[in-house]
Amino acid sequence: MGHNLALLVGVTACVFFGAKQVLLDSTRPADFLAAVQKERCTRTALVPTLVSRILSFEELDRYDVSSLNKIYVGAANSPPELVRAAEEKLGVLYVNAFGMVEGPCAETRPPDDLYARTSTIGRPVCPYDTFATLDTEGRPTPRGVEGELAAKGPGIFTGYFRNPQANMQSFTPDGFFRSGDLAIIEESGLIRITGRIKEQYKLENGKFCFPVSLEENICLASFVQQAVVYGLNRPYNVCIVVPDFDVLLDYAKEKGLPTDIKTLVEREDIIHMISEAVTGQLKGKFGGYEIPKKFIILPEAFSLDNGMLTQTMKLKRKVILDKLNDRIEALYKEDK
């Protein structure tokens, strides 16, 4: 319940409409599907990675999830093929959602067409909020022109507590909150996220990379739970992967391999298998220069306990990269 999507869709909606709420302490597809079948759930809130794991679960057809008619998916970008696959395999309406703790929230609506559901985050949730895109000077850009997504209105918070410097950086003089996301607001009012300003960087060849977009797609690979892509001023990108340990252990048992996680992630055949899965997930969607060339596989997930995630479950990119700096440097030194 640490994310506002779960609070809005899961808690608030149930309270307002008197619905039964089913809580799970597991992200295993089998546990989720069993709960839907047993409780006859009609709505749920998920992240794209979990949707992908459910769709690729080999025993999906054994469960009756016909009661489920709508899924709200946020926290990361949902690729068009994931939306289509979910609607086809699960028979649900896929609601593409965007939200921040600071307030800006948007989502697609049931009447929206397939394009809106697969390629946009819909329109603002609060009808009294104003969304705009800004250029590098903070000036509004026309409809159809990329800029930083910003919002103003009663659904937006008024500022960070006792942090005037952060407020000065985050708000425009006329009160628009800067989201840090690149977006295009189309003539129809639909909003399309195109990147993330803060995390973008240039490779050695001068080409820009948006690691968040890469990471979101990488996490749709069946063996991947979390991922961090790095390549600032480097000849190519490398990728830090936290495997989906349940999927990895099932694979190890099937192949007669050791079931100790630390042993598994150091095996060359496992590293090769995961790197091939990641490369296959990215090919055709990203340029060859963006696809990671080398990988680090970790035996432990990024979490609040080990200091790798924020309270809102976002990756602490700098902390992760600093901790793994020696291993990252070792990958690039192999080329010398």
Secondary structure, DSSP 8 states (H G I E B T S, - for coil): --SHHIIIIIIIHHHHHT------S---HHHHHHHHHHHT--EEEE-HHHHHHHHT-TTGGGS--TT--EEEE-SS---HHHHHHHHHHH--EEEEEEE-TTS-EEE--TT--HHHHHH---EESSTT-EEEEE-TTS-B--TTS-EEEEEESTTS----TT-HHHHHHHB-TTS-EEEEEEEEE-TTS-EEEEEETTT-EE-TTS-EE-HHHHHHHHTTSTTEEEEEEE-TTSSS-EEEEEE-HHHHHHHHHHHT----HHHHHH-HHHHHHHHHHHHHHHBTTB-TTTS-SEEEE-SS---TTTT-B-TTS-B-HHHHHHHTHHHHHHHHHTT-
